[in-house]
Amino acid sequence: MRVRAVVVLLSLAACASASVVPAAARPAARAASGGTTFSHVVVDGGKDVVLGLTTRRTVTIGWTAEDPDGVAASWAYLWHGPDTDDADGILPLYPPAGRCAAASADRTTVTCEVSFVVDPARDLRHDNLAGTWKVLASAQDEGDDWTETDVAGTTRLQRLAKVTVNASPEPVKKGRTLTVTGGLTRADWERGGYGGYQGQSVRLQFRKKGSSAYTTLKTVRSGSRGVLRTTTVARTDGYFRFLFPGTATTGPATAAGDFVDVR
């Protein structure tokens, strides 16, 4: 479904009161029609947006709009789906006008930002909404002409993951075999809980007592219901943990280190 930003003409004087959004290295996105171009489109500083089940998250979109006739107002929002006519997700549902500040003396260039709250329990009710979302940017120039670019930028909305670890026996004699177990789960937006994440590569890491750095010992694959299980040799006192690097739809997760006393 096409969502058109509410037509509210903002004066550039009002826009100038907003803070300027830092620029990022992105090429300008040219619209299929109209005279405005959009560039420096950044969502949450370029970081993935990772969401659990109930914790609300404020998301900020920043962009630059340029028009030789001057930019009167500009909007941006996130959408998910094959195209804007068949979008299965819009964030926010009712896009407000961006807060814009003049970046040129003639006010043909403005830098804008808009912030909104994402509530996963309300806005993300289907797991297939995890992954890449596009940024639609639009603007109204001083001559009342409109420009709209469906994909001015992209970001990823990901499901929150959790990973646990337990190494045993504790204590253990040097040279003996340690069994390291745990579990990898991720937020299930549809069911409102956490479910096992099967078939994923997870790193077993070790940090020697007195050291601050972890090293990877091996990579294991999560089994049924996200179960993790492997073995290693006990050599010295230290901490074992599992690290999941994340996927396109699921954020990374790291377990707190489990200390093993080697005697």
N, C-alpha and C positions, 0 to 999 in steps of 0.2 A: 504494500500500500504506500502511496506517495504521501508524505507528510510535508505540508508547506508551512514554513515558519510564519508565525503570526505577523502581519504587516504592521509594525509599529515604527514610525519614522523617528529616529533618534537624532538629535542635533549633535554635531561634532563637538560642540562645547561640552555637552554632557559626557560624550565619549572620552574627552580629554582628561576627565577626572579619574579614569581607571589607570591601574598600573600597567606598565609596558611588559609584554611577554618576551622573555629572552628568545633570540633567534636560534634556529637549529639548521644544520646543513641539509636542506631539502630543496629540490628543484621546484619552481613554481608550477602549479596545476592550472592549466588553461581550460576555461569552460568551452563547451560546445557552442554556446551562444552567449551574447552579452559582452561587455567590455572589461569586466573585473577579472583579475587573476589572483590566485591564492597561493601562498608559499609559507614555508616555515611552520607547517602544520604538525603540532606535537601534542600527544595525549599523555598526561601524567609524566612529563619529563622524558618520554621515550621508553618508560618501563611498562612491562606487562601488568595488567590489572588482575590480581588474584583474589578470588572471592570464595568465602566459605558458605555457611548456611544462613546465618542471621545477622552477622556483623555488617553494618552499613558502611559504605566507602564513598568518600567524596572524590569525584573524578573531574579533572580540569582539561579542557581543550584550549590550546593557544594557536593562533594563526595570524598571518599578515594578509591584508587585502589591498590591492592597488587598482585604481581606476583613474584614467585621465580626466574624467568629469567630476571626480571627488566621490568619496564613499560616505553615504548618509547613514547606513546601518548595515550590520552584517550578522549572520547566524552560523552556527555549526552544531551538528549533533552526530551521534553514532548510529549506525544501522547494520543489520545482519541479514544475510539472505543472498539469493542469486542476483537480484537487482532491486532498485528502489520500489518498483511497482509490486514486487512480491516479497518485500521485506517481512521477516518473521520476528524482528526485534528492532525497537527504536528506543534510544536513550539520549536525553530524557524524552518522554512521550510528547510533552508540549514544550518544544525548544524555545527558551527565552532568547532575546537579542543579546549578542555578545557585548561585553564592556570594552569599548575601543578607545584608543588614544592616538592622536595625530602623530605620525612619525615623519612628516615632511611639512615644510612651511606652507605649501599650497594645499595641504590636507588631501592629496591624492593617494597617499599611503597611510594606512592605519594599522596598528597592531591590536589584536583583540584576544579576549579570553572569556570563557564561560565555564562555570563550575556547577555541578549537580550531584545529587546523592543517588547512588545505586544501592537498592535494597534487594539482595538476592532472593529473599523469600517472596518478594512482590514482583520483581522485574525478570528474574531468571528461573522460570518454572520448568524449563526443559534442558536436559543435558546437552542437546545438540546445539545450544547457543554458545557453548564454549568454543573458542578458536578465534579466527580473525574477524574483526569488525571494521567497517569502513567509516570514514569521516565525510559527511556531506557538508559542504560549505556553500553559503549563498550570500548575496549582497544586493543592496539597493543603492544606486548612485544618486547624485544630486538632481539628475534629470528624470528620476523615477523609473529608470530602466533596471531590470533584474537580471542577475547572473546566478546560475546554480551549477556546481560541479559535484557530481555524485561521489567520486572517489578522489578527494583532495588529500587523503592520507589514510593510514590504517593503524590499528592497534590490536592487541590480543586480550580477550577476557578469558581467564583460566579458572579451573576448579582447584580449590585449595587441597593440597595433599598433606598427609601425615605419615611418619615412619617411626617405628619403634625398634629397640635393639636390646638383647640380653645375651651376655656371654657366660658360659658355665663349663666346668665347675669353678667355683670361687671359694678359697684360693686354689691354685693349681701348681703342680710341680713343673719346673722348667723342662721343656721338651715334650710335654704331654699334649694331647689333642684337646683343643677347645671347640665347643659347639656354639655357634653364634646364630641366634634366631631372632625373628622380629616380624613385622607386618607392615605392608604398604596399603594405605587406604586413601580415598579421595572423596570430596563432597559430592553427594548425589542430590542435585537440585530438585529432581522430580520427586524423590521419596522423602527428602528432608532428613537424611542421615549420611553416614559415611560407609562406603562399600569398598571391598577389596579390589585392588588394582592389579590385575593378573598380567603376566607376560612382559613385565617391564625390567629393564636393566638397572640394577642398583649396585652401588659400589660399597664394598666392605673396606673401611679405613681404620688405621691405627695411629695413635699418638703416644709416643713414649713419655713416661712420667718425667716431668721437668721440662718437656718440650712444648712449644706452642703450635707446631705444625702437624697436620695429619698427612699420611701417605696412603695411597690406595694399594691394598693387598690383592684384591681380585674383584671381578664383577660377577654378580649372581643375578638370576632372573626370578622374579616373583612368581610363585605358584598359585594354585587355586586359592581364591579369596585373598590374594595378595600376600600369602605366607612367604617368609624369607627364612632360609635355613642353609648353613654352610659350616665348614670346619676350617680350622687353622692351627698352627703350632704355637704354643705358649713359649715365648723367648725372654720377655722382660716385662716388668710392671708397666702398665699403661692403659689407655682407653680405647675401646672399640666402638665404632659407630657405623650406621648405614647412611649413605647419601644418595638421594634420588635427584637426578639433574633436571627432571621435568620433561614435558612433551609440549606439543603445540596447543593442547587443550587443558593441560594440567601443570600447575606451578611446581617448582622444586621444593624438596623437603629434606631436612637433615635431623637425625636423631641426636639426642644428648648423649655424650660419650658414657659408656659403661666401663667402670674401672675394674681391672683384674689384677689381683695380687699374685705374682709369680714367685714361687719359693724354690 
